[in-house]
């Protein structure tokens, strides 16, 4: 069963360690040792995280002599952001409508609010 590209991207981004690795790679290329420094995990564990990021297309890995460095690839992040942007627009419109509705009901005098039809009647 093949997994679609967005599923791979979001799955990779779901892990906080992988997000931290991407944040570090946004500053520039780094080796596995450099990427492992801030974490209390083994080098093989960092390598497994890098493999997930590489499979998702979020990083590329290269080898120079004995050093293997990783580099951030921005295109998949843009793809994920564009996907999420569709839903951001949906929520922006929904919140705008809710805001307009709340302003409307805040302007209605208390004695005219639904449920207060008899508020001005005297018994």
Secondary structure, 3 states (H helix, E strand, C coil): CCCCHHHHHHHHHCCHHHHHHHHHHCCCCEEHHHHHCCCCCCHHHHHHHHHHHHHCCCEEEEEECCEEEEEECCHHHHHHHHHHHHHHHHHHHHHHHHHHHHHHHHHCCHHHCCCCCCCCCCC
